[in-house]
Amino acid sequence: MKRLLRSLRKGLHEAVRLLLGALPRRWRFALFRRMVDCDPSPGTELQLKIADTREELESCFALLHDAYVAAGFMKPDPSGLRVTIYHALPTTTTLCAKVDNRVVGTISLIREGVFGFPLQQAFDLGAVRAKEGQIAEVSALAVHPDFRKTGGRILFPLMKFMYEYCTSYFDTRHLVIAVNPNKIELYESLLMFERLQAHVVENYDFANGAPAVGASLDLAGVRKRMKRLYGGRPLRRNLYHYFMKLRLPNIQAPARRYHTTNDPVMTGELIDYFFNQRTQAFAALDDRKKLLLRSIYDLDAYTPVLPTVTEVAKVSAALRRHQRYSIRCPARFSVRVPDGIARVRLKVIEMSLTGCLVQCAYEIPAGVQGDLVVELGAGDHAVVPAAVVRRTTSDGEGYYGMRVLVPDAAWTACVHALEQGQTHADLERLSQPMPLTEPGDLDDGLGDASSVAGSRSRSTAPMP
């Protein structure tokens, strides 16, 4: 009887899909938007957070496995889990939705790391890469069957959490996604995604050879488009208000000591559990990918659990160390000039004990020395003398390598935490107490890094 009901239900869905397909595209999209039902006041039993415990991650991977098997996107795995190599990377964040402490929804965000993106094997991302801003792939979406027919009770909060995390915490401007052709119009009509290419990829390996369509979304421009489409609608049908204006207390935002832009959760124990014990996800890696993993996880806690590499590969490899944490710290660089002090705003995007990489829109000559004032986190500042060593350009932006001449206590503590931490929760524990400094408000005019009596300051001006 159950088999008959499933067959009838599937037939009905197919008939509805064919009927919708016969309508003009504009009508279909308008109908999809009228079907939106997003609850602006979900109950307190709903919790949205980063999956960062073994129990939460295992529940997410099990939910994903069952959903992918049911859809034909993967063959059943003996572990009952869908765990990919991308889940091992610190540039991947898995979000989860929990109801009464039970995981009922999950989605993963994969920012570009040492393995690239899953969909780049089938789709050309050249047009997206040509634009400013970092890219993240939306992947591994699953909602428990008990909550798939509840009018978006789980899906819409999970998507809102995804949007807020990408725009406020993950340093992401562009989202890319590969979805089944039957679902692409929902992403286009409701969330403003645009197709990467006209044709369908008939055999997408990452989804067990199922057909797929690639699409992208520019998060910087979506606000105006959503306001135009949803601005005057009732609250439960207004995705503009839901995504852009509404504050959901159900969302548990990540707590960060520093201005990091990712939230790694994989300890050595978790990597061993998910990639060696429960699954054999490491087994198919070639030596280069194994070395890349080791270049990220270069702490003693990870060495015994990472896949082994042949001696020949070890000798021939010349891979740079990849950081587990990415940062984006507002800063200013102040230099004495004949008529006062010149100041430029910049962003510190990599740092070590003796140097850093900064992003700046203005040209700064090599060899210039000055005071670098960096907001490492809320209430944490470093003030260090620094010198410009080299300059490179990419996509119209200037990137400068700087040598830190004398690191202060705040700089040293931050670097120590970034180098020794395994997860985002470690940064607070590994940080030493910060000395009191008063460098001014970096978000409001950037203040003064140093002063010269009677001098004229030129804030955010290009260096002479």
Disulfide bonds with the S-S distance in Angstrom:
none
